[in-house]
Amino acid sequence: MPDSASPASPRPILSVCIYCGSSDAVDQRYKDEARALGQVLAQHQLRLVYGGGGVGLMGEAARGASQAGGKVLGIMPQFLRTKERLLDEVETIVVQSMHERKMMMFEEADAFVVLPGGVGTLEEVIELLSWQRLDLHKKPIIFLNSGGFWQPFFDLVDFTVSKGFTPEAFRNTYKSVDKVEEVLGAIDELASHDEEIDTRRVL
């Protein structure tokens, strides 16, 4: 049995979860980058974990990974099966609720990449960052800041820091990159030795 005082070994990055939009009515640039990210993950033998849909950026990333020979796990709530359309070519687990979906996506991933998205994407990443703030996990969180998409969010974080509601060090809990090819390097930079979350603490 290892000495409990010894530092833990770095967690291997085997699966990467993406948070992104499900709308098809968006700039083609965002779709192209989502597909490219899926391809990059597949090329590096990293499993893609995502929300299970076949639409929007979610579908583009999943198809990109699958068509490049990568492993893909989709996690879909029962009530969204029709709206977000399952992809036949990827492994999908159907769960009963959004909460169960988010918890399983967290548990199945070693790192997270946040692509452009709407309020659903914001809700997911804010919860993830909140868990970081509470020291519940140290898994890498990377924003793909396509064309400055996430800058208003970063400005809001800076505002909460300036008003004393968020500590200065919080800015170090995530990284922002401008290009798909920078994502994996950013994940490596943030890879942590810390223990992962005990999900019983947030249920």
Contacts in CASP RR format, 6 or more apart in sequence:
PFRMAT RR
TARGET T0000
AUTHOR 0000-0000-0000
METHOD contacts of the structure
MODEL  1
MPDSASPASPRPILSVCIYCGSSDAVDQRYKDEARALGQVLAQHQLRLVY
GGGGVGLMGEAARGASQAGGKVLGIMPQFLRTKERLLDEVETIVVQSMHE
RKMMMFEEADAFVVLPGGVGTLEEVIELLSWQRLDLHKKPIIFLNSGGFW
QPFFDLVDFTVSKGFTPEAFRNTYKSVDKVEEVLGAIDELASHDEEIDTR
RVL
7 193 0 8 1.000
8 193 0 8 1.000
8 194 0 8 1.000
8 195 0 8 1.000
9 193 0 8 1.000
10 191 0 8 1.000
10 192 0 8 1.000
10 193 0 8 1.000
11 110 0 8 1.000
11 139 0 8 1.000
11 191 0 8 1.000
11 192 0 8 1.000
11 193 0 8 1.000
11 196 0 8 1.000
12 110 0 8 1.000
13 46 0 8 1.000
13 110 0 8 1.000
13 111 0 8 1.000
13 140 0 8 1.000
13 187 0 8 1.000
13 188 0 8 1.000
13 191 0 8 1.000
14 46 0 8 1.000
14 47 0 8 1.000
14 110 0 8 1.000
15 46 0 8 1.000
15 47 0 8 1.000
15 48 0 8 1.000
15 49 0 8 1.000
15 73 0 8 1.000
15 108 0 8 1.000
15 109 0 8 1.000
15 110 0 8 1.000
15 111 0 8 1.000
16 41 0 8 1.000
16 46 0 8 1.000
16 47 0 8 1.000
16 48 0 8 1.000
16 49 0 8 1.000
16 109 0 8 1.000
16 110 0 8 1.000
16 111 0 8 1.000
16 112 0 8 1.000
16 113 0 8 1.000
16 187 0 8 1.000
17 48 0 8 1.000
17 49 0 8 1.000
17 50 0 8 1.000
17 105 0 8 1.000
17 106 0 8 1.000
17 108 0 8 1.000
17 109 0 8 1.000
17 111 0 8 1.000
17 112 0 8 1.000
17 113 0 8 1.000
18 34 0 8 1.000
18 37 0 8 1.000
18 48 0 8 1.000
18 49 0 8 1.000
18 50 0 8 1.000
18 58 0 8 1.000
18 61 0 8 1.000
18 112 0 8 1.000
18 113 0 8 1.000
18 114 0 8 1.000
18 115 0 8 1.000
19 112 0 8 1.000
19 113 0 8 1.000
19 114 0 8 1.000
19 115 0 8 1.000
19 117 0 8 1.000
19 121 0 8 1.000
19 124 0 8 1.000
19 125 0 8 1.000
19 128 0 8 1.000
20 34 0 8 1.000
20 50 0 8 1.000
20 56 0 8 1.000
20 57 0 8 1.000
20 58 0 8 1.000
20 61 0 8 1.000
20 114 0 8 1.000
20 115 0 8 1.000
20 116 0 8 1.000
20 117 0 8 1.000
20 121 0 8 1.000
21 56 0 8 1.000
21 57 0 8 1.000
21 58 0 8 1.000
21 115 0 8 1.000
21 116 0 8 1.000
21 117 0 8 1.000
21 118 0 8 1.000
21 120 0 8 1.000
21 121 0 8 1.000
22 53 0 8 1.000
22 55 0 8 1.000
22 56 0 8 1.000
22 57 0 8 1.000
22 58 0 8 1.000
22 84 0 8 1.000
23 55 0 8 1.000
23 56 0 8 1.000
23 117 0 8 1.000
23 118 0 8 1.000
24 55 0 8 1.000
24 56 0 8 1.000
26 56 0 8 1.000
26 57 0 8 1.000
26 116 0 8 1.000
29 146 0 8 1.000
29 147 0 8 1.000
30 57 0 8 1.000
30 115 0 8 1.000
30 116 0 8 1.000
30 146 0 8 1.000
30 149 0 8 1.000
31 56 0 8 1.000
31 57 0 8 1.000
31 60 0 8 1.000
32 60 0 8 1.000
33 115 0 8 1.000
33 144 0 8 1.000
33 146 0 8 1.000
33 180 0 8 1.000
34 56 0 8 1.000
34 57 0 8 1.000
34 58 0 8 1.000
34 59 0 8 1.000
34 60 0 8 1.000
34 61 0 8 1.000
34 115 0 8 1.000
35 60 0 8 1.000
35 61 0 8 1.000
35 63 0 8 1.000
35 64 0 8 1.000
36 64 0 8 1.000
36 180 0 8 1.000
37 61 0 8 1.000
37 113 0 8 1.000
37 115 0 8 1.000
37 144 0 8 1.000
37 180 0 8 1.000
37 183 0 8 1.000
38 48 0 8 1.000
38 61 0 8 1.000
38 62 0 8 1.000
38 64 0 8 1.000
38 65 0 8 1.000
38 68 0 8 1.000
39 64 0 8 1.000
39 65 0 8 1.000
39 67 0 8 1.000
39 68 0 8 1.000
40 180 0 8 1.000
40 181 0 8 1.000
40 183 0 8 1.000
40 184 0 8 1.000
41 47 0 8 1.000
41 48 0 8 1.000
41 65 0 8 1.000
41 70 0 8 1.000
42 48 0 8 1.000
42 64 0 8 1.000
42 65 0 8 1.000
42 66 0 8 1.000
42 68 0 8 1.000
42 69 0 8 1.000
42 70 0 8 1.000
42 71 0 8 1.000
43 68 0 8 1.000
44 184 0 8 1.000
45 70 0 8 1.000
46 184 0 8 1.000
47 70 0 8 1.000
47 71 0 8 1.000
47 72 0 8 1.000
47 73 0 8 1.000
48 61 0 8 1.000
48 62 0 8 1.000
48 65 0 8 1.000
48 70 0 8 1.000
48 71 0 8 1.000
48 72 0 8 1.000
48 73 0 8 1.000
49 72 0 8 1.000
49 73 0 8 1.000
49 74 0 8 1.000
49 75 0 8 1.000
49 105 0 8 1.000
49 108 0 8 1.000
49 109 0 8 1.000
50 58 0 8 1.000
50 59 0 8 1.000
50 61 0 8 1.000
50 62 0 8 1.000
50 72 0 8 1.000
50 73 0 8 1.000
50 74 0 8 1.000
50 75 0 8 1.000
50 105 0 8 1.000
51 58 0 8 1.000
51 74 0 8 1.000
51 75 0 8 1.000
51 76 0 8 1.000
51 84 0 8 1.000
51 101 0 8 1.000
51 105 0 8 1.000
52 58 0 8 1.000
52 59 0 8 1.000
52 62 0 8 1.000
52 74 0 8 1.000
52 75 0 8 1.000
52 76 0 8 1.000
52 84 0 8 1.000
52 86 0 8 1.000
52 87 0 8 1.000
52 90 0 8 1.000
52 92 0 8 1.000
53 59 0 8 1.000
53 62 0 8 1.000
53 74 0 8 1.000
53 76 0 8 1.000
53 80 0 8 1.000
53 84 0 8 1.000
53 85 0 8 1.000
53 86 0 8 1.000
53 87 0 8 1.000
54 62 0 8 1.000
54 63 0 8 1.000
54 84 0 8 1.000
54 85 0 8 1.000
54 86 0 8 1.000
54 87 0 8 1.000
55 84 0 8 1.000
55 85 0 8 1.000
57 115 0 8 1.000
57 116 0 8 1.000
57 117 0 8 1.000
58 84 0 8 1.000
59 87 0 8 1.000
61 115 0 8 1.000
62 72 0 8 1.000
62 74 0 8 1.000
62 87 0 8 1.000
62 90 0 8 1.000
63 87 0 8 1.000
63 89 0 8 1.000
65 71 0 8 1.000
65 72 0 8 1.000
66 72 0 8 1.000
66 87 0 8 1.000
66 89 0 8 1.000
66 90 0 8 1.000
71 91 0 8 1.000
72 87 0 8 1.000
72 90 0 8 1.000
72 91 0 8 1.000
73 90 0 8 1.000
73 91 0 8 1.000
73 92 0 8 1.000
73 93 0 8 1.000
73 108 0 8 1.000
74 90 0 8 1.000
74 91 0 8 1.000
74 92 0 8 1.000
74 93 0 8 1.000
75 92 0 8 1.000
75 93 0 8 1.000
75 95 0 8 1.000
75 101 0 8 1.000
75 104 0 8 1.000
75 105 0 8 1.000
75 108 0 8 1.000
76 84 0 8 1.000
76 86 0 8 1.000
76 92 0 8 1.000
76 93 0 8 1.000
76 94 0 8 1.000
76 95 0 8 1.000
76 101 0 8 1.000
77 94 0 8 1.000
77 95 0 8 1.000
77 96 0 8 1.000
77 97 0 8 1.000
77 98 0 8 1.000
77 100 0 8 1.000
77 101 0 8 1.000
78 94 0 8 1.000
78 95 0 8 1.000
78 96 0 8 1.000
81 94 0 8 1.000
86 92 0 8 1.000
93 104 0 8 1.000
95 101 0 8 1.000
95 104 0 8 1.000
102 124 0 8 1.000
102 127 0 8 1.000
103 199 0 8 1.000
103 202 0 8 1.000
103 203 0 8 1.000
106 128 0 8 1.000
106 137 0 8 1.000
106 197 0 8 1.000
106 199 0 8 1.000
107 199 0 8 1.000
109 139 0 8 1.000
110 139 0 8 1.000
110 140 0 8 1.000
111 139 0 8 1.000
111 140 0 8 1.000
111 141 0 8 1.000
111 142 0 8 1.000
111 187 0 8 1.000
111 190 0 8 1.000
111 191 0 8 1.000
112 125 0 8 1.000
112 128 0 8 1.000
112 139 0 8 1.000
112 140 0 8 1.000
112 141 0 8 1.000
112 142 0 8 1.000
113 142 0 8 1.000
113 143 0 8 1.000
113 144 0 8 1.000
113 183 0 8 1.000
113 187 0 8 1.000
114 121 0 8 1.000
114 125 0 8 1.000
114 141 0 8 1.000
114 142 0 8 1.000
114 143 0 8 1.000
114 144 0 8 1.000
114 150 0 8 1.000
115 121 0 8 1.000
115 144 0 8 1.000
115 146 0 8 1.000
116 144 0 8 1.000
116 146 0 8 1.000
116 149 0 8 1.000
116 150 0 8 1.000
122 153 0 8 1.000
125 141 0 8 1.000
128 141 0 8 1.000
129 141 0 8 1.000
129 170 0 8 1.000
129 173 0 8 1.000
129 174 0 8 1.000
131 137 0 8 1.000
131 197 0 8 1.000
131 202 0 8 1.000
132 138 0 8 1.000
132 141 0 8 1.000
132 170 0 8 1.000
132 173 0 8 1.000
132 174 0 8 1.000
133 166 0 8 1.000
133 170 0 8 1.000
133 173 0 8 1.000
136 197 0 8 1.000
136 198 0 8 1.000
136 201 0 8 1.000
136 202 0 8 1.000
137 194 0 8 1.000
137 196 0 8 1.000
137 197 0 8 1.000
138 192 0 8 1.000
138 193 0 8 1.000
138 194 0 8 1.000
138 196 0 8 1.000
139 192 0 8 1.000
139 196 0 8 1.000
140 175 0 8 1.000
140 186 0 8 1.000
140 187 0 8 1.000
140 189 0 8 1.000
140 190 0 8 1.000
140 191 0 8 1.000
140 192 0 8 1.000
141 173 0 8 1.000
141 174 0 8 1.000
141 175 0 8 1.000
141 190 0 8 1.000
142 174 0 8 1.000
142 175 0 8 1.000
142 176 0 8 1.000
142 177 0 8 1.000
142 183 0 8 1.000
142 186 0 8 1.000
142 187 0 8 1.000
142 190 0 8 1.000
143 150 0 8 1.000
143 153 0 8 1.000
143 174 0 8 1.000
143 175 0 8 1.000
143 176 0 8 1.000
143 177 0 8 1.000
144 177 0 8 1.000
144 178 0 8 1.000
144 180 0 8 1.000
144 183 0 8 1.000
145 151 0 8 1.000
145 176 0 8 1.000
145 177 0 8 1.000
145 178 0 8 1.000
146 178 0 8 1.000
147 178 0 8 1.000
148 178 0 8 1.000
150 176 0 8 1.000
154 176 0 8 1.000
157 166 0 8 1.000
157 170 0 8 1.000
157 171 0 8 1.000
158 171 0 8 1.000
160 166 0 8 1.000
161 167 0 8 1.000
161 168 0 8 1.000
161 170 0 8 1.000
161 171 0 8 1.000
174 190 0 8 1.000
175 186 0 8 1.000
175 189 0 8 1.000
175 190 0 8 1.000
177 183 0 8 1.000
177 186 0 8 1.000
END
